[in-house]
Amino acid sequence: MKKLVPLALLALATSVCVSAQQQTQSQSLGDVARQQKSTDKAHKVWTNDDFPDRPPTADTATSSDAAATDATAATADTGKDAAAGKDAKADSKDAKKPDTVDEQKKIDEEWKGKLDAQKQRIADLQREYDLNERELKLAQTTYYADAGNKLRDQKDFLDKDKASREKLDTLKQQISDEQTKLTDMQDKAHKAGANKAYD
């Protein structure tokens, strides 16, 4: 029995040393995760910039071919012909600019008037909404301040209160509709070429 105890202690010490050595040799979970993450490929992130605004059509394909042939023909021309063509194009662009500025002013003024009128409609509706809301609060304050009033005119007050709340809901819906209409008008103005400063 005396020989068995030291042997058991020796076996226990050996097993502890072996298990400790195995733990130090194996990688930690964090190291394994880092290694796995570094081996993963980066995924492609697609954005709107990766896609064309409009799909190409047959017309644009033929026009781009024609533009390419025009460009090669222009480089084949002599220097005098190319210079004369550039001068003619520059003169035609200069002639169109004053017309486009006048047209731009006309478009800007037209849309500015429409947008200002719509904004005024919204402001008028908002003012009416605020006025009705104040009247409702004043009526409620007056009603609840007088106990006798509560007993005498309860049905009349409730009817007026309900009508006022319905009117406020209607006005709120009208304001929302007019704001949507304003946003649509602003989009149409931008598409028509109006200056965004008039929004």
ZANULUM-531454 format. One line per field, with one value per atom (N, C-alpha, C): residue in three letters; atom name; z, x, y; residue number from 1. Coordinates in pm, whole numbers, always signed. Example, Ala and Ser with C-alpha at 12.3 -4.5 7.8 and 13.67 -1.06 7.14 Angstrom:
code	[ALA,ALA,ALA,SER,SER,SER];
site	[N,CA,C,N,CA,C];
pz	[+780,+780,+780,+708,+714,+787];
px	[+1319,+1230,+1320,+1285,+1367,+1290];
py	[-569,-450,-330,-225,-106,+3];
pos	[1,1,1,2,2,2];
This chain:
code	[MET,MET,MET,LYS,LYS,LYS,LYS,LYS,LYS,LEU,LEU,LEU,VAL,VAL,VAL,PRO,PRO,PRO,LEU,LEU,LEU,ALA,ALA,ALA,LEU,LEU,LEU,LEU,LEU,LEU,ALA,ALA,ALA,LEU,LEU,LEU,ALA,ALA,ALA,THR,THR,THR,SER,SER,SER,VAL,VAL,VAL,CYS,CYS,CYS,VAL,VAL,VAL,SER,SER,SER,ALA,ALA,ALA,GLN,GLN,GLN,GLN,GLN,GLN,GLN,GLN,GLN,THR,THR,THR,GLN,GLN,GLN,SER,SER,SER,GLN,GLN,GLN,SER,SER,SER,LEU,LEU,LEU,GLY,GLY,GLY,ASP,ASP,ASP,VAL,VAL,VAL,ALA,ALA,ALA,ARG,ARG,ARG,GLN,GLN,GLN,GLN,GLN,GLN,LYS,LYS,LYS,SER,SER,SER,THR,THR,THR,ASP,ASP,ASP,LYS,LYS,LYS,ALA,ALA,ALA,HIS,HIS,HIS,LYS,LYS,LYS,VAL,VAL,VAL,TRP,TRP,TRP,THR,THR,THR,ASN,ASN,ASN,ASP,ASP,ASP,ASP,ASP,ASP,PHE,PHE,PHE,PRO,PRO,PRO,ASP,ASP,ASP,ARG,ARG,ARG,PRO,PRO,PRO,PRO,PRO,PRO,THR,THR,THR,ALA,ALA,ALA,ASP,ASP,ASP,THR,THR,THR,ALA,ALA,ALA,THR,THR,THR,SER,SER,SER,SER,SER,SER,ASP,ASP,ASP,ALA,ALA,ALA,ALA,ALA,ALA,ALA,ALA,ALA,THR,THR,THR,ASP,ASP,ASP,ALA,ALA,ALA,THR,THR,THR,ALA,ALA,ALA,ALA,ALA,ALA,THR,THR,THR,ALA,ALA,ALA,ASP,ASP,ASP,THR,THR,THR,GLY,GLY,GLY,LYS,LYS,LYS,ASP,ASP,ASP,ALA,ALA,ALA,ALA,ALA,ALA,ALA,ALA,ALA,GLY,GLY,GLY,LYS,LYS,LYS,ASP,ASP,ASP,ALA,ALA,ALA,LYS,LYS,LYS,ALA,ALA,ALA,ASP,ASP,ASP,SER,SER,SER,LYS,LYS,LYS,ASP,ASP,ASP,ALA,ALA,ALA,LYS,LYS,LYS,LYS,LYS,LYS,PRO,PRO,PRO,ASP,ASP,ASP,THR,THR,THR,VAL,VAL,VAL,ASP,ASP,ASP,GLU,GLU,GLU,GLN,GLN,GLN,LYS,LYS,LYS,LYS,LYS,LYS,ILE,ILE,ILE,ASP,ASP,ASP,GLU,GLU,GLU,GLU,GLU,GLU,TRP,TRP,TRP,LYS,LYS,LYS,GLY,GLY,GLY,LYS,LYS,LYS,LEU,LEU,LEU,ASP,ASP,ASP,ALA,ALA,ALA,GLN,GLN,GLN,LYS,LYS,LYS,GLN,GLN,GLN,ARG,ARG,ARG,ILE,ILE,ILE,ALA,ALA,ALA,ASP,ASP,ASP,LEU,LEU,LEU,GLN,GLN,GLN,ARG,ARG,ARG,GLU,GLU,GLU,TYR,TYR,TYR,ASP,ASP,ASP,LEU,LEU,LEU,ASN,ASN,ASN,GLU,GLU,GLU,ARG,ARG,ARG,GLU,GLU,GLU,LEU,LEU,LEU,LYS,LYS,LYS,LEU,LEU,LEU,ALA,ALA,ALA,GLN,GLN,GLN,THR,THR,THR,THR,THR,THR,TYR,TYR,TYR,TYR,TYR,TYR,ALA,ALA,ALA,ASP,ASP,ASP,ALA,ALA,ALA,GLY,GLY,GLY,ASN,ASN,ASN,LYS,LYS,LYS,LEU,LEU,LEU,ARG,ARG,ARG,ASP,ASP,ASP,GLN,GLN,GLN,LYS,LYS,LYS,ASP,ASP,ASP,PHE,PHE,PHE,LEU,LEU,LEU,ASP,ASP,ASP,LYS,LYS,LYS,ASP,ASP,ASP,LYS,LYS,LYS,ALA,ALA,ALA,SER,SER,SER,ARG,ARG,ARG,GLU,GLU,GLU,LYS,LYS,LYS,LEU,LEU,LEU,ASP,ASP,ASP,THR,THR,THR,LEU,LEU,LEU,LYS,LYS,LYS,GLN,GLN,GLN,GLN,GLN,GLN,ILE,ILE,ILE,SER,SER,SER,ASP,ASP,ASP,GLU,GLU,GLU,GLN,GLN,GLN,THR,THR,THR,LYS,LYS,LYS,LEU,LEU,LEU,THR,THR,THR,ASP,ASP,ASP,MET,MET,MET,GLN,GLN,GLN,ASP,ASP,ASP,LYS,LYS,LYS,ALA,ALA,ALA,HIS,HIS,HIS,LYS,LYS,LYS,ALA,ALA,ALA,GLY,GLY,GLY,ALA,ALA,ALA,ASN,ASN,ASN,LYS,LYS,LYS,ALA,ALA,ALA,TYR,TYR,TYR,ASP,ASP,ASP];
site	[N,CA,C,N,CA,C,N,CA,C,N,CA,C,N,CA,C,N,CA,C,N,CA,C,N,CA,C,N,CA,C,N,CA,C,N,CA,C,N,CA,C,N,CA,C,N,CA,C,N,CA,C,N,CA,C,N,CA,C,N,CA,C,N,CA,C,N,CA,C,N,CA,C,N,CA,C,N,CA,C,N,CA,C,N,CA,C,N,CA,C,N,CA,C,N,CA,C,N,CA,C,N,CA,C,N,CA,C,N,CA,C,N,CA,C,N,CA,C,N,CA,C,N,CA,C,N,CA,C,N,CA,C,N,CA,C,N,CA,C,N,CA,C,N,CA,C,N,CA,C,N,CA,C,N,CA,C,N,CA,C,N,CA,C,N,CA,C,N,CA,C,N,CA,C,N,CA,C,N,CA,C,N,CA,C,N,CA,C,N,CA,C,N,CA,C,N,CA,C,N,CA,C,N,CA,C,N,CA,C,N,CA,C,N,CA,C,N,CA,C,N,CA,C,N,CA,C,N,CA,C,N,CA,C,N,CA,C,N,CA,C,N,CA,C,N,CA,C,N,CA,C,N,CA,C,N,CA,C,N,CA,C,N,CA,C,N,CA,C,N,CA,C,N,CA,C,N,CA,C,N,CA,C,N,CA,C,N,CA,C,N,CA,C,N,CA,C,N,CA,C,N,CA,C,N,CA,C,N,CA,C,N,CA,C,N,CA,C,N,CA,C,N,CA,C,N,CA,C,N,CA,C,N,CA,C,N,CA,C,N,CA,C,N,CA,C,N,CA,C,N,CA,C,N,CA,C,N,CA,C,N,CA,C,N,CA,C,N,CA,C,N,CA,C,N,CA,C,N,CA,C,N,CA,C,N,CA,C,N,CA,C,N,CA,C,N,CA,C,N,CA,C,N,CA,C,N,CA,C,N,CA,C,N,CA,C,N,CA,C,N,CA,C,N,CA,C,N,CA,C,N,CA,C,N,CA,C,N,CA,C,N,CA,C,N,CA,C,N,CA,C,N,CA,C,N,CA,C,N,CA,C,N,CA,C,N,CA,C,N,CA,C,N,CA,C,N,CA,C,N,CA,C,N,CA,C,N,CA,C,N,CA,C,N,CA,C,N,CA,C,N,CA,C,N,CA,C,N,CA,C,N,CA,C,N,CA,C,N,CA,C,N,CA,C,N,CA,C,N,CA,C,N,CA,C,N,CA,C,N,CA,C,N,CA,C,N,CA,C,N,CA,C,N,CA,C,N,CA,C,N,CA,C,N,CA,C,N,CA,C,N,CA,C,N,CA,C,N,CA,C,N,CA,C,N,CA,C,N,CA,C,N,CA,C,N,CA,C,N,CA,C,N,CA,C,N,CA,C,N,CA,C,N,CA,C,N,CA,C,N,CA,C,N,CA,C,N,CA,C,N,CA,C,N,CA,C,N,CA,C,N,CA,C,N,CA,C,N,CA,C,N,CA,C,N,CA,C,N,CA,C,N,CA,C,N,CA,C,N,CA,C,N,CA,C,N,CA,C,N,CA,C,N,CA,C,N,CA,C,N,CA,C,N,CA,C];
pz	[+0,+0,+0,+69,+73,-65,-145,-279,-374,-346,-433,-427,-313,-296,-377,-370,-454,-603,-642,-784,-829,-744,-777,-788,-693,-700,-826,-864,-985,-1109,-1113,-1227,-1235,-1121,-1116,-1162,-1116,-1155,-1304,-1357,-1500,-1584,-1542,-1618,-1614,-1501,-1491,-1583,-1587,-1675,-1821,-1858,-1998,-2039,-1955,-1991,-1999,-1911,-1916,-2044,-2087,-2209,-2331,-2331,-2443,-2452,-2338,-2338,-2390,-2357,-2404,-2551,-2605,-2746,-2835,-2788,-2871,-2877,-2990,-3008,-2930,-2893,-2824,-2929,-2884,-2973,-3048,-2980,-3044,-3159,-3139,-3246,-3366,-3340,-3449,-3525,-3454,-3519,-3604,-3553,-3629,-3757,-3744,-3859,-3964,-3920,-4012,-4079,-4005,-4059,-4164,-4141,-4236,-4366,-4362,-4484,-4564,-4505,-4578,-4682,-4798,-4902,-4867,-4913,-4894,-4993,-4946,-5030,-5104,-5227,-5308,-5257,-5233,-5191,-5312,-5349,-5465,-5422,-5493,-5466,-5594,-5585,-5702,-5805,-5761,-5853,-5946,-5908,-5990,-6107,-6103,-6208,-6293,-6424,-6508,-6473,-6499,-6470,-6553,-6681,-6769,-6848,-6878,-6959,-7101,-7166,-7302,-7397,-7491,-7590,-7724,-7823,-7957,-8015,-7986,-8038,-7983,-7853,-7794,-7843,-7870,-7920,-8060,-8146,-8281,-8279,-8189,-8182,-8128,-8036,-7986,-8094,-8181,-8293,-8391,-8416,-8508,-8452,-8321,-8258,-8267,-8254,-8264,-8405,-8506,-8644,-8675,-8619,-8638,-8576,-8460,-8392,-8472,-8529,-8610,-8738,-8796,-8918,-8889,-8773,-8737,-8718,-8662,-8644,-8776,-8873,-9004,-9088,-9058,-9133,-9110,-9200,-9183,-9070,-9025,-8914,-8945,-9071,-9108,-9100,-9151,-9149,-9005,-8922,-8782,-8710,-8735,-8671,-8718,-8847,-8900,-8839,-8823,-8762,-8617,-8543,-8403,-8391,-8481,-8478,-8505,-8600,-8633,-8514,-8448,-8331,-8218,-8195,-8089,-8116,-8243,-8278,-8256,-8291,-8274,-8125,-8042,-7897,-7838,-7880,-7830,-7869,-7985,-8031,-7951,-7902,-7828,-7682,-7625,-7481,-7437,-7503,-7455,-7456,-7557,-7562,-7445,-7412,-7302,-7168,-7154,-7029,-7013,-7123,-7116,-7090,-7156,-7133,-6989,-6938,-6801,-6702,-6726,-6639,-6644,-6764,-6779,-6704,-6719,-6649,-6498,-6454,-6310,-6253,-6324,-6274,-6272,-6375,-6381,-6263,-6241,-6133,-5996,-5987,-5860,-5820,-5918,-5891,-5846,-5916,-5880,-5741,-5713,-5584,-5470,-5494,-5390,-5360,-5464,-5444,-5362,-5391,-5316,-5171,-5150,-5012,-4936,-5005,-4941,-4902,-4988,-4954,-4828,-4819,-4702,-4578,-4590,-4476,-4430,-4525,-4489,-4416,-4467,-4400,-4261,-4246,-4116,-4018,-4068,-3983,-3937,-4029,-3994,-3893,-3912,-3818,-3679,-3671,-3542,-3473,-3551,-3496,-3440,-3514,-3466,-3345,-3341,-3225,-3100,-3116,-3001,-2953,-3048,-3010,-2935,-2978,-2910,-2767,-2751,-2617,-2527,-2584,-2506,-2462,-2552,-2518,-2410,-2419,-2317,-2182,-2182,-2057,-1993,-2073,-2022,-1967,-2038,-1997,-1866,-1855,-1734,-1616,-1639,-1528,-1450,-1513,-1448,-1427,-1301,-1269,-1311,-1301,-1341,-1491,-1563,-1709,-1748,-1675,-1703,-1691,-1588,-1564,-1663,-1701,-1788,-1935,-1986,-2130,-2171,-2107,-2137,-2281,-2324,-2460,-2564,-2543,-2638,-2649,-2535,-2536,-2610,-2583,-2648,-2800,-2844,-2988,-3052,-2987,-3040,-3039,-2933,-2922,-3035,-3059,-3166,-3303,-3327,-3456,-3473,-3365,-3373,-3401,-3337,-3359,-3503,-3555,-3693,-3791,-3762,-3848,-3844,-3724,-3711,-3789,-3782,-3857,-4008,-4053,-4195,-4239,-4157,-4191,-4192,-4097,-4093,-4219,-4264,-4387,-4509,-4513,-4624,-4628,-4512,-4506,-4558,-4516,-4563,-4715,-4768,-4913,-4989,-4937,-5003,-4997,-4888,-4880,-4979,-4996,-5096,-5235,-5259,-5388,-5412,-5307,-5318,-5355,-5291,-5322,-5467,-5513,-5653,-5748,-5713,-5797,-5801,-5689,-5687,-5776,-5774,-5861,-6008,-6041,-6179,-6221,-6128,-6159,-6187,-6110,-6131,-6265,-6298,-6426,-6544,-6521,-6627,-6642,-6547,-6557,-6472,-6381,-6296,-6194,-6147,-6050,-5916,-5848,-5720,-5607,-5630,-5525,-5493,-5581,-5559,-5477,-5430,-5350,-5220];
px	[+82,+0,+87,+202,+290,+348,+369,+422,+313,+191,+80,+53,+67,+39,+138,+270,+360,+336,+299,+270,+146,+46,-76,-46,+38,+76,+157,+243,+324,+235,+138,+46,-39,-83,-162,-80,+43,+130,+159,+180,+207,+87,-32,-153,-179,-149,-165,-68,+57,+158,+121,+74,+37,-80,-181,-298,-262,-173,-128,-51,+31,+109,+16,-89,-183,-258,-292,-364,-276,-149,-61,-31,-32,-3,-122,-244,-361,-388,-445,-473,-598,-601,-722,-831,-953,-1067,-1058,-1010,-995,-896,-784,-684,-742,-818,-880,-978,-1058,-1155,-1084,-976,-901,-843,-792,-734,-842,-957,-1068,-1116,-1125,-1171,-1075,-946,-847,-849,-894,-898,-1025,-1130,-1254,-1229,-1296,-1285,-1377,-1337,-1421,-1538,-1658,-1776,-1793,-1842,-1868,-1995,-1988,-2104,-2156,-2280,-2339,-2411,-2389,-2457,-2525,-2601,-2668,-2568,-2448,-2346,-2296,-2313,-2267,-2360,-2482,-2580,-2599,-2625,-2652,-2788,-2805,-2932,-3045,-3016,-3118,-3053,-3129,-3071,-3050,-2945,-2920,-3026,-3067,-3165,-3096,-3169,-3112,-3075,-3155,-3126,-2995,-2972,-2848,-2728,-2745,-2633,-2594,-2691,-2659,-2604,-2657,-2606,-2464,-2429,-2292,-2198,-2244,-2162,-2140,-2246,-2235,-2141,-2148,-2059,-1915,-1891,-1755,-1702,-1785,-1739,-1717,-1801,-1781,-1651,-1618,-1494,-1373,-1377,-1263,-1253,-1365,-1363,-1307,-1340,-1291,-1140,-1086,-941,-870,-938,-878,-875,-966,-970,-842,-818,-701,-725,-621,-631,-721,-720,-802,-950,-988,-1129,-1179,-1097,-1136,-1149,-1056,-1062,-1184,-1216,-1334,-1461,-1466,-1583,-1599,-1490,-1497,-1543,-1495,-1537,-1686,-1736,-1878,-1962,-1917,-1989,-1988,-1875,-1865,-1956,-1963,-2050,-2196,-2235,-2374,-2409,-2315,-2340,-2355,-2270,-2279,-2411,-2462,-2587,-2705,-2698,-2809,-2811,-2701,-2695,-2791,-2799,-2892,-3037,-3074,-3210,-3236,-3140,-3161,-3165,-3091,-3096,-3232,-3285,-3419,-3524,-3509,-3603,-3593,-3472,-3451,-3518,-3503,-3568,-3719,-3771,-3915,-3965,-3893,-3930,-3921,-3812,-3794,-3906,-3942,-4048,-4183,-4210,-4337,-4349,-4246,-4252,-4243,-4172,-4165,-4304,-4379,-4515,-4605,-4596,-4679,-4643,-4514,-4471,-4506,-4491,-4526,-4676,-4758,-4903,-4939,-4874,-4900,-4855,-4740,-4692,-4787,-4845,-4941,-5067,-5114,-5231,-5204,-5086,-5050,-5046,-4987,-4979,-5118,-5210,-5346,-5418,-5403,-5466,-5407,-5277,-5213,-5262,-5279,-5329,-5471,-5555,-5692,-5695,-5607,-5597,-5559,-5459,-5415,-5527,-5600,-5710,-5820,-5858,-5962,-5915,-5788,-5735,-5739,-5704,-5711,-5854,-5948,-6088,-6138,-6097,-6137,-6081,-5956,-5896,-5962,-5995,-6062,-6201,-6274,-6407,-6397,-6297,-6279,-6244,-6158,-6120,-6240,-6320,-6439,-6540,-6559,-6656,-6616,-6490,-6447,-6425,-6416,-6395,-6524,-6639,-6767,-6842,-6862,-6929,-7076,-7140,-7281,-7296,-7199,-7201,-7196,-7118,-7107,-7244,-7318,-7447,-7554,-7552,-7656,-7637,-7515,-7493,-7399,-7410,-7316,-7332,-7455,-7476,-7434,-7469,-7432,-7279,-7211,-7065,-7004,-7055,-7000,-7020,-7138,-7163,-7066,-7047,-6955,-6810,-6776,-6641,-6614,-6713,-6698,-6685,-6768,-6763,-6628,-6578,-6448,-6336,-6339,-6235,-6240,-6362,-6374,-6320,-6348,-6297,-6145,-6088,-5942,-5882,-5946,-5897,-5903,-6012,-6026,-5917,-5893,-5789,-5651,-5626,-5496,-5476,-5583,-5574,-5551,-5619,-5601,-5457,-5402,-5263,-5169,-5192,-5108,-5117,-5239,-5259,-5189,-5201,-5138,-4986,-4932,-4786,-4738,-4817,-4783,-4787,-4889,-4901,-4781,-4736,-4620,-4495,-4476,-4361,-4365,-4485,-4499,-4469,-4516,-4489,-4339,-4271,-4126,-4054,-4098,-4038,-4061,-4184,-4214,-4130,-4111,-4031,-3886,-3833,-3695,-3682,-3784,-3780,-3794,-3867,-3884,-3760,-3668,-3543,-3541,-3636,-3638,-3526,-3485,-3377,-3426,-3343,-3382,-3385,-3334,-3332,-3472,-3569,-3705,-3791,-3735,-3813,-3856];
py	[-117,+0,+124,+116,+230,+258,+157,+176,+228,+201,+240,+389,+451,+594,+677,+651,+732,+711,+592,+567,+645,+652,+726,+874,+923,+1065,+1095,+1006,+1023,+1023,+935,+928,+1055,+1105,+1227,+1346,+1358,+1469,+1463,+1344,+1328,+1370,+1330,+1365,+1516,+1580,+1726,+1796,+1749,+1810,+1793,+1675,+1648,+1736,+1749,+1830,+1978,+2024,+2163,+2190,+2094,+2110,+2113,+2033,+2031,+2164,+2221,+2348,+2462,+2461,+2567,+2551,+2431,+2409,+2441,+2420,+2447,+2598,+2642,+2784,+2822,+2947,+2993,+3014,+3024,+3041,+3174,+3277,+3408,+3403,+3330,+3317,+3244,+3140,+3064,+3153,+3233,+3322,+3427,+3486,+3585,+3525,+3404,+3336,+3308,+3264,+3235,+3363,+3471,+3598,+3651,+3632,+3683,+3603,+3479,+3399,+3422,+3481,+3508,+3617,+3603,+3704,+3821,+3940,+4057,+4048,+4079,+4072,+4204,+4197,+4316,+4382,+4512,+4588,+4664,+4638,+4703,+4829,+4938,+5064,+5111,+5218,+5274,+5324,+5360,+5409,+5298,+5173,+5062,+5033,+5085,+5059,+5184,+5167,+5284,+5342,+5473,+5538,+5477,+5455,+5398,+5284,+5181,+5073,+5123,+5077,+5122,+5067,+5150,+5109,+5097,+5050,+5034,+5170,+5273,+5407,+5460,+5444,+5496,+5418,+5288,+5209,+5256,+5282,+5328,+5470,+5554,+5691,+5693,+5602,+5599,+5549,+5454,+5410,+5523,+5601,+5713,+5819,+5842,+5939,+5894,+5764,+5712,+5729,+5704,+5722,+5868,+5957,+6101,+6146,+6091,+6129,+6085,+5966,+5920,+6000,+6038,+6118,+6257,+6312,+6446,+6445,+6337,+6331,+6311,+6250,+6227,+6355,+6449,+6575,+6653,+6746,+6832,+6930,+6995,+7089,+7206,+7252,+7367,+7334,+7218,+7179,+7161,+7102,+7081,+7214,+7306,+7437,+7514,+7505,+7575,+7517,+7385,+7322,+7363,+7374,+7415,+7559,+7646,+7786,+7798,+7720,+7725,+7676,+7571,+7520,+7622,+7688,+7787,+7905,+7949,+8061,+8025,+7902,+7862,+7850,+7807,+7799,+7938,+8032,+8169,+8233,+8201,+8259,+8206,+8082,+8023,+8063,+8103,+8131,+8240,+8356,+8458,+8410,+8331,+8279,+8186,+8101,+8007,+8079,+8188,+8264,+8328,+8385,+8444,+8338,+8225,+8116,+8065,+8057,+8012,+8107,+8238,+8337,+8321,+8300,+8284,+8161,+8050,+7926,+7946,+8010,+8033,+8119,+8226,+8315,+8244,+8166,+8093,+7995,+7915,+7817,+7883,+7994,+8066,+8114,+8167,+8212,+8098,+7985,+7869,+7817,+7806,+7753,+7848,+7979,+8076,+8073,+8058,+8050,+7926,+7814,+7690,+7705,+7766,+7788,+7880,+7979,+8070,+7994,+7902,+7820,+7738,+7680,+7600,+7689,+7808,+7899,+7943,+7969,+8008,+7894,+7773,+7658,+7636,+7654,+7638,+7744,+7867,+7975,+7945,+7896,+7860,+7745,+7648,+7536,+7586,+7672,+7726,+7804,+7884,+7963,+7872,+7770,+7677,+7598,+7564,+7492,+7580,+7708,+7799,+7818,+7829,+7844,+7721,+7603,+7479,+7477,+7512,+7513,+7617,+7732,+7836,+7788,+7723,+7672,+7565,+7478,+7375,+7437,+7537,+7602,+7670,+7738,+7806,+7706,+7597,+7496,+7430,+7392,+7321,+7414,+7543,+7637,+7661,+7646,+7675,+7544,+7505,+7379,+7381,+7496,+7507,+7489,+7538,+7524,+7377,+7300,+7157,+7090,+7127,+7063,+7108,+7236,+7289,+7252,+7266,+7259,+7145,+7033,+6925,+6874,+6848,+6797,+6898,+7024,+7129,+7140,+7135,+7143,+7025,+6905,+6786,+6791,+6842,+6854,+6954,+7069,+7170,+7118,+7047,+6992,+6891,+6805,+6705,+6773,+6875,+6946,+7017,+7075,+7144,+7046,+6932,+6831,+6777,+6757,+6710,+6814,+6941,+7048,+7053,+7034,+7031,+6914,+6798,+6682,+6707,+6770,+6803,+6900,+7002,+7100,+7036,+6947,+6879,+6795,+6727,+6647,+6736,+6852,+6945,+6997,+7029,+7077,+6969,+6846,+6735,+6717,+6726,+6713,+6825,+6948,+7063,+7053,+7001,+6984,+6878,+6773,+6672,+6732,+6815,+6882,+6975,+7044,+7132,+7052,+6938,+6853,+6807,+6768,+6726,+6842,+6961,+7078,+7108,+7094,+7117,+7017,+6892,+6790,+6825,+6867,+6906,+7026,+7120,+7239,+7200,+7109,+7064,+6993,+6912,+6841,+6937,+7047,+7147,+7234,+7224,+7300,+7425,+7441,+7560,+7554,+7670,+7680,+7626,+7548,+7488,+7590,+7709,+7811,+7861,+7835,+7884,+7788,+7681,+7584,+7644];
pos	[1,1,1,2,2,2,3,3,3,4,4,4,5,5,5,6,6,6,7,7,7,8,8,8,9,9,9,10,10,10,11,11,11,12,12,12,13,13,13,14,14,14,15,15,15,16,16,16,17,17,17,18,18,18,19,19,19,20,20,20,21,21,21,22,22,22,23,23,23,24,24,24,25,25,25,26,26,26,27,27,27,28,28,28,29,29,29,30,30,30,31,31,31,32,32,32,33,33,33,34,34,34,35,35,35,36,36,36,37,37,37,38,38,38,39,39,39,40,40,40,41,41,41,42,42,42,43,43,43,44,44,44,45,45,45,46,46,46,47,47,47,48,48,48,49,49,49,50,50,50,51,51,51,52,52,52,53,53,53,54,54,54,55,55,55,56,56,56,57,57,57,58,58,58,59,59,59,60,60,60,61,61,61,62,62,62,63,63,63,64,64,64,65,65,65,66,66,66,67,67,67,68,68,68,69,69,69,70,70,70,71,71,71,72,72,72,73,73,73,74,74,74,75,75,75,76,76,76,77,77,77,78,78,78,79,79,79,80,80,80,81,81,81,82,82,82,83,83,83,84,84,84,85,85,85,86,86,86,87,87,87,88,88,88,89,89,89,90,90,90,91,91,91,92,92,92,93,93,93,94,94,94,95,95,95,96,96,96,97,97,97,98,98,98,99,99,99,100,100,100,101,101,101,102,102,102,103,103,103,104,104,104,105,105,105,106,106,106,107,107,107,108,108,108,109,109,109,110,110,110,111,111,111,112,112,112,113,113,113,114,114,114,115,115,115,116,116,116,117,117,117,118,118,118,119,119,119,120,120,120,121,121,121,122,122,122,123,123,123,124,124,124,125,125,125,126,126,126,127,127,127,128,128,128,129,129,129,130,130,130,131,131,131,132,132,132,133,133,133,134,134,134,135,135,135,136,136,136,137,137,137,138,138,138,139,139,139,140,140,140,141,141,141,142,142,142,143,143,143,144,144,144,145,145,145,146,146,146,147,147,147,148,148,148,149,149,149,150,150,150,151,151,151,152,152,152,153,153,153,154,154,154,155,155,155,156,156,156,157,157,157,158,158,158,159,159,159,160,160,160,161,161,161,162,162,162,163,163,163,164,164,164,165,165,165,166,166,166,167,167,167,168,168,168,169,169,169,170,170,170,171,171,171,172,172,172,173,173,173,174,174,174,175,175,175,176,176,176,177,177,177,178,178,178,179,179,179,180,180,180,181,181,181,182,182,182,183,183,183,184,184,184,185,185,185,186,186,186,187,187,187,188,188,188,189,189,189,190,190,190,191,191,191,192,192,192,193,193,193,194,194,194,195,195,195,196,196,196,197,197,197,198,198,198,199,199,199];
